[in-house]
Amino acid sequence: MAKILDGKAMSAAIKDEIKAEIERESLRVGLAVILVGADPASQIYVNWKKKDCEECGIKSFEHVLPEETTTEELLALIDTLNANPEINGILVQQPLPKQINVTTVNERINALKDVDAFRADTVGSITIGNFTLASCTPAGVMEMLRRGNIPVAGKECVVVGRSNIVGKPMAMMLLHEHGTVTICHSRTANLAEVCRRADILVAAIGKANFITADYVKKGAVIIDVGMNRGEGNKVCGDVDFASVEPLAGWITPVPGGVGPMTRAMLMKNTLTARKLQSL
């Protein structure tokens, strides 16, 4: 049976560390979260983030805009938050309504307040390995590996998924830790065969229970980034936990794995941004 990488417990420890540092340094830290529209899942995520802020001693500023908000109206709010010294991080909850230009919105956020690490220059800094604000989900995965004492150097690492938010920065972060990295996607030939080479397999494709035992090498570390709805509307990941867990060496559960770590890294990025802004 695989050992469980408990993201819930790890994230709680990280938030305690953040809170202790904020209190020790007597810092005032603020995170602005913008929600456009009334998407139920987005509302849940925003509420989780508000709770995380409370646990860390970070002041949360919530801005809820109507579904019909235009790109220009959203940019005007971002400009106001960029200029507000109480705001150290700005997060625009995605997905956004179709009339809003997501790239324009991401690029409008001040680079020192880009706690989601979505700006092109932020992503570029991750690529060259010279970054202070890291993409939250890949950063959470790397922190899980560190806290689980799982070495990356010299390991075969396979990332299934090539999104700008997870797949690409995930591959770069593994590469920076001296892993040998393969990125797979919908056009990868012999996907199961490629995945079976992995010592560390990261599934980030958004397909419920896609990765089965046929994709996994015995003893591999399995990181499930997915958050899907399976049979009976039950939350599940990209990995078929039931078939993979007996074969794996380490595995993350869904829920309670990567998700809490992503949010913990958002809190860590917000504290980092606060310190950068005071230099």
MARKOL-740845 format. One record per residue (C-alpha): residue number from 1; residue in one letter; x negated, y, z. Coordinates in nm, 3 decimals, decimal comma, always signed. Layout:
! MARKOL-740845
<atom i="NUM" aa="A" xx="X" yy="Y" zz="Z"/>
...
//
This chain:
! MARKOL-740845
<atom i="1" aa="M" xx="+0,000" yy="+0,000" zz="+0,000"/>
<atom i="2" aa="A" xx="-0,117" yy="+0,350" zz="-0,081"/>
<atom i="3" aa="K" xx="-0,206" yy="+0,611" zz="+0,177"/>
<atom i="4" aa="I" xx="+0,030" yy="+0,906" zz="+0,171"/>
<atom i="5" aa="L" xx="-0,100" yy="+1,256" zz="+0,107"/>
<atom i="6" aa="D" xx="+0,138" yy="+1,441" zz="+0,335"/>
<atom i="7" aa="G" xx="+0,181" yy="+1,788" zz="+0,186"/>
<atom i="8" aa="K" xx="+0,431" yy="+1,888" zz="+0,452"/>
<atom i="9" aa="A" xx="+0,183" yy="+1,830" zz="+0,735"/>
<atom i="10" aa="M" xx="-0,108" yy="+1,983" zz="+0,544"/>
<atom i="11" aa="S" xx="+0,090" yy="+2,294" zz="+0,451"/>
<atom i="12" aa="A" xx="+0,196" yy="+2,342" zz="+0,812"/>
<atom i="13" aa="A" xx="-0,170" yy="+2,337" zz="+0,917"/>
<atom i="14" aa="I" xx="-0,261" yy="+2,590" zz="+0,645"/>
<atom i="15" aa="K" xx="+0,019" yy="+2,825" zz="+0,750"/>
<atom i="16" aa="D" xx="-0,099" yy="+2,801" zz="+1,111"/>
<atom i="17" aa="E" xx="-0,450" yy="+2,896" zz="+0,995"/>
<atom i="18" aa="I" xx="-0,314" yy="+3,193" zz="+0,797"/>
<atom i="19" aa="K" xx="-0,107" yy="+3,313" zz="+1,093"/>
<atom i="20" aa="A" xx="-0,407" yy="+3,284" zz="+1,326"/>
<atom i="21" aa="E" xx="-0,625" yy="+3,490" zz="+1,090"/>
<atom i="22" aa="I" xx="-0,360" yy="+3,760" zz="+1,047"/>
<atom i="23" aa="E" xx="-0,320" yy="+3,788" zz="+1,423"/>
<atom i="24" aa="R" xx="-0,694" yy="+3,776" zz="+1,492"/>
<atom i="25" aa="E" xx="-0,767" yy="+4,053" zz="+1,242"/>
<atom i="26" aa="S" xx="-0,449" yy="+4,250" zz="+1,327"/>
<atom i="27" aa="L" xx="-0,355" yy="+4,260" zz="+0,958"/>
<atom i="28" aa="R" xx="-0,034" yy="+4,384" zz="+0,805"/>
<atom i="29" aa="V" xx="+0,045" yy="+4,167" zz="+0,506"/>
<atom i="30" aa="G" xx="+0,344" yy="+4,204" zz="+0,273"/>
<atom i="31" aa="L" xx="+0,484" yy="+3,991" zz="-0,009"/>
<atom i="32" aa="A" xx="+0,753" yy="+4,117" zz="-0,248"/>
<atom i="33" aa="V" xx="+0,970" yy="+3,852" zz="-0,412"/>
<atom i="34" aa="I" xx="+1,192" yy="+3,949" zz="-0,704"/>
<atom i="35" aa="L" xx="+1,488" yy="+3,732" zz="-0,800"/>
<atom i="36" aa="V" xx="+1,679" yy="+3,814" zz="-1,119"/>
<atom i="37" aa="G" xx="+2,022" yy="+3,655" zz="-1,141"/>
<atom i="38" aa="A" xx="+2,185" yy="+3,392" zz="-0,923"/>
<atom i="39" aa="D" xx="+2,025" yy="+3,064" zz="-1,027"/>
<atom i="40" aa="P" xx="+2,092" yy="+2,827" zz="-0,733"/>
<atom i="41" aa="A" xx="+1,754" yy="+2,652" zz="-0,750"/>
<atom i="42" aa="S" xx="+1,571" yy="+2,985" zz="-0,764"/>
<atom i="43" aa="Q" xx="+1,767" yy="+3,109" zz="-0,464"/>
<atom i="44" aa="I" xx="+1,659" yy="+2,801" zz="-0,268"/>
<atom i="45" aa="Y" xx="+1,294" yy="+2,859" zz="-0,361"/>
<atom i="46" aa="V" xx="+1,314" yy="+3,225" zz="-0,259"/>
<atom i="47" aa="N" xx="+1,462" yy="+3,128" zz="+0,078"/>
<atom i="48" aa="W" xx="+1,182" yy="+2,877" zz="+0,133"/>
<atom i="49" aa="K" xx="+0,924" yy="+3,144" zz="+0,057"/>
<atom i="50" aa="K" xx="+1,092" yy="+3,384" zz="+0,298"/>
<atom i="51" aa="K" xx="+1,070" yy="+3,117" zz="+0,568"/>
<atom i="52" aa="D" xx="+0,702" yy="+3,057" zz="+0,485"/>
<atom i="53" aa="C" xx="+0,633" yy="+3,430" zz="+0,526"/>
<atom i="54" aa="E" xx="+0,797" yy="+3,430" zz="+0,869"/>
<atom i="55" aa="E" xx="+0,589" yy="+3,132" zz="+0,978"/>
<atom i="56" aa="C" xx="+0,266" yy="+3,301" zz="+0,864"/>
<atom i="57" aa="G" xx="+0,335" yy="+3,648" zz="+1,002"/>
<atom i="58" aa="I" xx="+0,372" yy="+3,797" zz="+0,653"/>
<atom i="59" aa="K" xx="+0,641" yy="+4,058" zz="+0,595"/>
<atom i="60" aa="S" xx="+0,878" yy="+3,957" zz="+0,318"/>
<atom i="61" aa="F" xx="+1,034" yy="+4,216" zz="+0,085"/>
<atom i="62" aa="E" xx="+1,317" yy="+4,065" zz="-0,120"/>
<atom i="63" aa="H" xx="+1,460" yy="+4,231" zz="-0,432"/>
<atom i="64" aa="V" xx="+1,764" yy="+4,071" zz="-0,596"/>
<atom i="65" aa="L" xx="+1,856" yy="+4,206" zz="-0,940"/>
<atom i="66" aa="P" xx="+2,162" yy="+4,125" zz="-1,153"/>
<atom i="67" aa="E" xx="+2,152" yy="+3,869" zz="-1,434"/>
<atom i="68" aa="E" xx="+2,181" yy="+4,140" zz="-1,700"/>
<atom i="69" aa="T" xx="+1,867" yy="+4,324" zz="-1,584"/>
<atom i="70" aa="T" xx="+1,651" yy="+4,438" zz="-1,876"/>
<atom i="71" aa="T" xx="+1,277" yy="+4,402" zz="-1,914"/>
<atom i="72" aa="E" xx="+1,240" yy="+4,778" zz="-1,871"/>
<atom i="73" aa="E" xx="+1,437" yy="+4,780" zz="-1,546"/>
<atom i="74" aa="L" xx="+1,230" yy="+4,496" zz="-1,405"/>
<atom i="75" aa="L" xx="+0,907" yy="+4,667" zz="-1,511"/>
<atom i="76" aa="A" xx="+1,016" yy="+4,985" zz="-1,332"/>
<atom i="77" aa="L" xx="+1,059" yy="+4,789" zz="-1,008"/>
<atom i="78" aa="I" xx="+0,719" yy="+4,625" zz="-1,053"/>
<atom i="79" aa="D" xx="+0,560" yy="+4,967" zz="-1,102"/>
<atom i="80" aa="T" xx="+0,713" yy="+5,082" zz="-0,773"/>
<atom i="81" aa="L" xx="+0,582" yy="+4,774" zz="-0,592"/>
<atom i="82" aa="N" xx="+0,238" yy="+4,811" zz="-0,751"/>
<atom i="83" aa="A" xx="+0,219" yy="+5,160" zz="-0,602"/>
<atom i="84" aa="N" xx="+0,341" yy="+5,059" zz="-0,256"/>
<atom i="85" aa="P" xx="+0,047" yy="+4,995" zz="-0,016"/>
<atom i="86" aa="E" xx="+0,270" yy="+4,781" zz="+0,209"/>
<atom i="87" aa="I" xx="+0,305" yy="+4,529" zz="-0,074"/>
<atom i="88" aa="N" xx="+0,000" yy="+4,305" zz="-0,110"/>
<atom i="89" aa="G" xx="+0,152" yy="+4,044" zz="-0,339"/>
<atom i="90" aa="I" xx="+0,425" yy="+4,049" zz="-0,602"/>
<atom i="91" aa="L" xx="+0,609" yy="+3,735" zz="-0,711"/>
<atom i="92" aa="V" xx="+0,874" yy="+3,732" zz="-0,983"/>
<atom i="93" aa="Q" xx="+1,075" yy="+3,413" zz="-0,942"/>
<atom i="94" aa="Q" xx="+1,097" yy="+3,216" zz="-1,264"/>
<atom i="95" aa="P" xx="+1,273" yy="+3,117" zz="-1,483"/>
<atom i="96" aa="L" xx="+1,392" yy="+3,462" zz="-1,587"/>
<atom i="97" aa="P" xx="+1,702" yy="+3,539" zz="-1,798"/>
<atom i="98" aa="K" xx="+1,638" yy="+3,502" zz="-2,170"/>
<atom i="99" aa="Q" xx="+1,654" yy="+3,875" zz="-2,245"/>
<atom i="100" aa="I" xx="+1,345" yy="+3,943" zz="-2,030"/>
<atom i="101" aa="N" xx="+0,997" yy="+3,920" zz="-2,181"/>
<atom i="102" aa="V" xx="+0,813" yy="+3,698" zz="-1,931"/>
<atom i="103" aa="T" xx="+0,463" yy="+3,773" zz="-2,063"/>
<atom i="104" aa="T" xx="+0,518" yy="+4,149" zz="-2,042"/>
<atom i="105" aa="V" xx="+0,645" yy="+4,110" zz="-1,685"/>
<atom i="106" aa="N" xx="+0,350" yy="+3,896" zz="-1,575"/>
<atom i="107" aa="E" xx="+0,098" yy="+4,137" zz="-1,724"/>
<atom i="108" aa="R" xx="+0,259" yy="+4,439" zz="-1,555"/>
<atom i="109" aa="I" xx="+0,180" yy="+4,311" zz="-1,205"/>
<atom i="110" aa="N" xx="-0,136" yy="+4,468" zz="-1,062"/>
<atom i="111" aa="A" xx="-0,422" yy="+4,217" zz="-1,093"/>
<atom i="112" aa="L" xx="-0,494" yy="+4,245" zz="-0,720"/>
<atom i="113" aa="K" xx="-0,129" yy="+4,165" zz="-0,640"/>
<atom i="114" aa="D" xx="-0,094" yy="+3,874" zz="-0,886"/>
<atom i="115" aa="V" xx="-0,044" yy="+3,609" zz="-0,616"/>
<atom i="116" aa="D" xx="+0,118" yy="+3,367" zz="-0,862"/>
<atom i="117" aa="A" xx="-0,196" yy="+3,394" zz="-1,080"/>
<atom i="118" aa="F" xx="+0,006" yy="+3,426" zz="-1,402"/>
<atom i="119" aa="R" xx="-0,175" yy="+3,720" zz="-1,566"/>
<atom i="120" aa="A" xx="-0,396" yy="+3,632" zz="-1,864"/>
<atom i="121" aa="D" xx="-0,708" yy="+3,776" zz="-1,701"/>
<atom i="122" aa="T" xx="-0,636" yy="+3,582" zz="-1,380"/>
<atom i="123" aa="V" xx="-0,603" yy="+3,259" zz="-1,578"/>
<atom i="124" aa="G" xx="-0,921" yy="+3,349" zz="-1,767"/>
<atom i="125" aa="S" xx="-1,111" yy="+3,392" zz="-1,441"/>
<atom i="126" aa="I" xx="-1,000" yy="+3,044" zz="-1,337"/>
<atom i="127" aa="T" xx="-1,130" yy="+2,907" zz="-1,667"/>
<atom i="128" aa="I" xx="-1,481" yy="+3,048" zz="-1,610"/>
<atom i="129" aa="G" xx="-1,477" yy="+2,953" zz="-1,242"/>
<atom i="130" aa="N" xx="-1,500" yy="+3,307" zz="-1,107"/>
<atom i="131" aa="F" xx="-1,166" yy="+3,356" zz="-0,933"/>
<atom i="132" aa="T" xx="-1,025" yy="+3,465" zz="-0,600"/>
<atom i="133" aa="L" xx="-0,651" yy="+3,424" zz="-0,670"/>
<atom i="134" aa="A" xx="-0,573" yy="+3,073" zz="-0,790"/>
<atom i="135" aa="S" xx="-0,268" yy="+2,920" zz="-0,958"/>
<atom i="136" aa="C" xx="-0,069" yy="+2,800" zz="-0,659"/>
<atom i="137" aa="T" xx="+0,018" yy="+2,445" zz="-0,760"/>
<atom i="138" aa="P" xx="-0,330" yy="+2,343" zz="-0,887"/>
<atom i="139" aa="A" xx="-0,485" yy="+2,515" zz="-0,584"/>
<atom i="140" aa="G" xx="-0,250" yy="+2,317" zz="-0,362"/>
<atom i="141" aa="V" xx="-0,355" yy="+1,993" zz="-0,529"/>
<atom i="142" aa="M" xx="-0,724" yy="+2,073" zz="-0,481"/>
<atom i="143" aa="E" xx="-0,661" yy="+2,155" zz="-0,115"/>
<atom i="144" aa="M" xx="-0,481" yy="+1,823" zz="-0,070"/>
<atom i="145" aa="L" xx="-0,780" yy="+1,639" zz="-0,214"/>
<atom i="146" aa="R" xx="-1,020" yy="+1,829" zz="+0,015"/>
<atom i="147" aa="R" xx="-0,812" yy="+1,769" zz="+0,325"/>
<atom i="148" aa="G" xx="-0,771" yy="+1,404" zz="+0,231"/>
<atom i="149" aa="N" xx="-1,151" yy="+1,372" zz="+0,195"/>
<atom i="150" aa="I" xx="-1,106" yy="+1,256" zz="-0,163"/>
<atom i="151" aa="P" xx="-1,411" yy="+1,344" zz="-0,376"/>
<atom i="152" aa="V" xx="-1,365" yy="+1,470" zz="-0,731"/>
<atom i="153" aa="A" xx="-1,726" yy="+1,478" zz="-0,849"/>
<atom i="154" aa="G" xx="-1,800" yy="+1,202" zz="-1,096"/>
<atom i="155" aa="K" xx="-1,440" yy="+1,079" zz="-1,106"/>
<atom i="156" aa="E" xx="-1,229" yy="+1,020" zz="-1,416"/>
<atom i="157" aa="C" xx="-0,944" yy="+1,273" zz="-1,388"/>
<atom i="158" aa="V" xx="-0,639" yy="+1,267" zz="-1,612"/>
<atom i="159" aa="V" xx="-0,386" yy="+1,552" zz="-1,616"/>
<atom i="160" aa="V" xx="-0,058" yy="+1,473" zz="-1,789"/>
<atom i="161" aa="G" xx="+0,085" yy="+1,810" zz="-1,894"/>
<atom i="162" aa="R" xx="-0,069" yy="+2,118" zz="-2,054"/>
<atom i="163" aa="S" xx="+0,137" yy="+2,410" zz="-1,922"/>
<atom i="164" aa="N" xx="-0,029" yy="+2,743" zz="-1,852"/>
<atom i="165" aa="I" xx="+0,102" yy="+2,735" zz="-1,496"/>
<atom i="166" aa="V" xx="-0,011" yy="+2,385" zz="-1,393"/>
<atom i="167" aa="G" xx="-0,173" yy="+2,160" zz="-1,652"/>
<atom i="168" aa="K" xx="-0,445" yy="+2,387" zz="-1,792"/>
<atom i="169" aa="P" xx="-0,559" yy="+2,548" zz="-1,464"/>
<atom i="170" aa="M" xx="-0,541" yy="+2,207" zz="-1,295"/>
<atom i="171" aa="A" xx="-0,784" yy="+2,067" zz="-1,549"/>
<atom i="172" aa="M" xx="-1,018" yy="+2,363" zz="-1,503"/>
<atom i="173" aa="M" xx="-1,021" yy="+2,331" zz="-1,123"/>
<atom i="174" aa="L" xx="-1,098" yy="+1,960" zz="-1,143"/>
<atom i="175" aa="L" xx="-1,374" yy="+2,036" zz="-1,392"/>
<atom i="176" aa="H" xx="-1,523" yy="+2,298" zz="-1,158"/>
<atom i="177" aa="E" xx="-1,547" yy="+2,023" zz="-0,893"/>
<atom i="178" aa="H" xx="-1,743" yy="+1,808" zz="-1,141"/>
<atom i="179" aa="G" xx="-1,465" yy="+1,571" zz="-1,239"/>
<atom i="180" aa="T" xx="-1,457" yy="+1,430" zz="-1,593"/>
<atom i="181" aa="V" xx="-1,125" yy="+1,560" zz="-1,718"/>
<atom i="182" aa="T" xx="-0,880" yy="+1,450" zz="-1,987"/>
<atom i="183" aa="I" xx="-0,565" yy="+1,651" zz="-2,060"/>
<atom i="184" aa="C" xx="-0,273" yy="+1,454" zz="-2,203"/>
<atom i="185" aa="H" xx="+0,053" yy="+1,573" zz="-2,355"/>
<atom i="186" aa="S" xx="+0,347" yy="+1,468" zz="-2,572"/>
<atom i="187" aa="R" xx="+0,126" yy="+1,393" zz="-2,872"/>
<atom i="188" aa="T" xx="-0,139" yy="+1,192" zz="-2,687"/>
<atom i="189" aa="A" xx="-0,185" yy="+0,852" zz="-2,846"/>
<atom i="190" aa="N" xx="-0,183" yy="+0,548" zz="-2,617"/>
<atom i="191" aa="L" xx="-0,091" yy="+0,758" zz="-2,314"/>
<atom i="192" aa="A" xx="-0,059" yy="+0,467" zz="-2,073"/>
<atom i="193" aa="E" xx="-0,404" yy="+0,341" zz="-2,173"/>
<atom i="194" aa="V" xx="-0,559" yy="+0,685" zz="-2,114"/>
<atom i="195" aa="C" xx="-0,388" yy="+0,718" zz="-1,776"/>
<atom i="196" aa="R" xx="-0,512" yy="+0,376" zz="-1,665"/>
<atom i="197" aa="R" xx="-0,869" yy="+0,509" zz="-1,685"/>
<atom i="198" aa="A" xx="-0,797" yy="+0,769" zz="-1,420"/>
<atom i="199" aa="D" xx="-0,944" yy="+0,764" zz="-1,073"/>
<atom i="200" aa="I" xx="-0,732" yy="+1,075" zz="-1,012"/>
<atom i="201" aa="L" xx="-0,406" yy="+1,103" zz="-1,207"/>
<atom i="202" aa="V" xx="-0,206" yy="+1,427" zz="-1,197"/>
<atom i="203" aa="A" xx="+0,147" yy="+1,405" zz="-1,340"/>
<atom i="204" aa="A" xx="+0,291" yy="+1,745" zz="-1,438"/>
<atom i="205" aa="I" xx="+0,535" yy="+1,685" zz="-1,722"/>
<atom i="206" aa="G" xx="+0,880" yy="+1,737" zz="-1,573"/>
<atom i="207" aa="K" xx="+1,019" yy="+1,394" zz="-1,666"/>
<atom i="208" aa="A" xx="+1,177" yy="+1,196" zz="-1,385"/>
<atom i="209" aa="N" xx="+0,994" yy="+0,873" zz="-1,292"/>
<atom i="210" aa="F" xx="+0,798" yy="+0,878" zz="-1,619"/>
<atom i="211" aa="I" xx="+0,471" yy="+0,745" zz="-1,477"/>
<atom i="212" aa="T" xx="+0,521" yy="+0,378" zz="-1,389"/>
<atom i="213" aa="A" xx="+0,282" yy="+0,109" zz="-1,269"/>
<atom i="214" aa="D" xx="+0,179" yy="+0,046" zz="-1,631"/>
<atom i="215" aa="Y" xx="+0,006" yy="+0,388" zz="-1,631"/>
<atom i="216" aa="V" xx="-0,193" yy="+0,338" zz="-1,311"/>
<atom i="217" aa="K" xx="-0,529" yy="+0,185" zz="-1,228"/>
<atom i="218" aa="K" xx="-0,541" yy="-0,006" zz="-0,900"/>
<atom i="219" aa="G" xx="-0,667" yy="+0,217" zz="-0,620"/>
<atom i="220" aa="A" xx="-0,619" yy="+0,544" zz="-0,812"/>
<atom i="221" aa="V" xx="-0,522" yy="+0,873" zz="-0,651"/>
<atom i="222" aa="I" xx="-0,177" yy="+0,971" zz="-0,781"/>
<atom i="223" aa="I" xx="-0,073" yy="+1,336" zz="-0,759"/>
<atom i="224" aa="D" xx="+0,292" yy="+1,396" zz="-0,850"/>
<atom i="225" aa="V" xx="+0,363" yy="+1,760" zz="-0,939"/>
<atom i="226" aa="G" xx="+0,712" yy="+1,689" zz="-1,072"/>
<atom i="227" aa="M" xx="+1,036" yy="+1,804" zz="-0,914"/>
<atom i="228" aa="N" xx="+1,331" yy="+1,651" zz="-1,096"/>
<atom i="229" aa="R" xx="+1,680" yy="+1,518" zz="-1,039"/>
<atom i="230" aa="G" xx="+1,714" yy="+1,144" zz="-1,091"/>
<atom i="231" aa="E" xx="+1,999" yy="+0,900" zz="-1,043"/>
<atom i="232" aa="G" xx="+2,271" yy="+1,031" zz="-0,816"/>
<atom i="233" aa="N" xx="+2,118" yy="+1,378" zz="-0,841"/>
<atom i="234" aa="K" xx="+1,844" yy="+1,263" zz="-0,603"/>
<atom i="235" aa="V" xx="+1,520" yy="+1,467" zz="-0,600"/>
<atom i="236" aa="C" xx="+1,233" yy="+1,273" zz="-0,754"/>
<atom i="237" aa="G" xx="+0,898" yy="+1,335" zz="-0,915"/>
<atom i="238" aa="D" xx="+0,732" yy="+1,248" zz="-1,244"/>
<atom i="239" aa="V" xx="+0,598" yy="+0,929" zz="-1,085"/>
<atom i="240" aa="D" xx="+0,809" yy="+0,619" zz="-1,023"/>
<atom i="241" aa="F" xx="+0,707" yy="+0,600" zz="-0,658"/>
<atom i="242" aa="A" xx="+0,854" yy="+0,253" zz="-0,596"/>
<atom i="243" aa="S" xx="+0,649" yy="+0,082" zz="-0,867"/>
<atom i="244" aa="V" xx="+0,331" yy="+0,290" zz="-0,836"/>
<atom i="245" aa="E" xx="+0,287" yy="+0,314" zz="-0,458"/>
<atom i="246" aa="P" xx="+0,190" yy="-0,053" zz="-0,405"/>
<atom i="247" aa="L" xx="-0,084" yy="-0,017" zz="-0,667"/>
<atom i="248" aa="A" xx="-0,228" yy="+0,325" zz="-0,582"/>
<atom i="249" aa="G" xx="-0,496" yy="+0,409" zz="-0,329"/>
<atom i="250" aa="W" xx="-0,343" yy="+0,749" zz="-0,244"/>
<atom i="251" aa="I" xx="-0,013" yy="+0,901" zz="-0,352"/>
<atom i="252" aa="T" xx="+0,190" yy="+1,217" zz="-0,294"/>
<atom i="253" aa="P" xx="+0,561" yy="+1,183" zz="-0,213"/>
<atom i="254" aa="V" xx="+0,842" yy="+1,388" zz="-0,367"/>
<atom i="255" aa="P" xx="+0,970" yy="+1,577" zz="-0,182"/>
<atom i="256" aa="G" xx="+0,707" yy="+1,654" zz="+0,082"/>
<atom i="257" aa="G" xx="+0,395" yy="+1,639" zz="-0,133"/>
<atom i="258" aa="V" xx="+0,272" yy="+1,904" zz="-0,374"/>
<atom i="259" aa="G" xx="+0,574" yy="+2,135" zz="-0,330"/>
<atom i="260" aa="P" xx="+0,497" yy="+2,251" zz="+0,025"/>
<atom i="261" aa="M" xx="+0,130" yy="+2,292" zz="-0,071"/>
<atom i="262" aa="T" xx="+0,223" yy="+2,520" zz="-0,362"/>
<atom i="263" aa="R" xx="+0,407" yy="+2,749" zz="-0,123"/>
<atom i="264" aa="A" xx="+0,123" yy="+2,739" zz="+0,130"/>
<atom i="265" aa="M" xx="-0,119" yy="+2,849" zz="-0,142"/>
<atom i="266" aa="L" xx="+0,112" yy="+3,139" zz="-0,223"/>
<atom i="267" aa="M" xx="+0,079" yy="+3,250" zz="+0,138"/>
<atom i="268" aa="K" xx="-0,299" yy="+3,205" zz="+0,122"/>
<atom i="269" aa="N" xx="-0,317" yy="+3,407" zz="-0,202"/>
<atom i="270" aa="T" xx="-0,115" yy="+3,685" zz="-0,039"/>
<atom i="271" aa="L" xx="-0,360" yy="+3,705" zz="+0,251"/>
<atom i="272" aa="T" xx="-0,653" yy="+3,696" zz="+0,008"/>
<atom i="273" aa="A" xx="-0,494" yy="+3,977" zz="-0,195"/>
<atom i="274" aa="R" xx="-0,453" yy="+4,184" zz="+0,122"/>
<atom i="275" aa="K" xx="-0,824" yy="+4,148" zz="+0,198"/>
<atom i="276" aa="L" xx="-0,925" yy="+4,228" zz="-0,160"/>
<atom i="277" aa="Q" xx="-0,719" yy="+4,546" zz="-0,153"/>
<atom i="278" aa="S" xx="-0,901" yy="+4,672" zz="+0,155"/>
<atom i="279" aa="L" xx="-1,250" yy="+4,639" zz="+0,003"/>
//
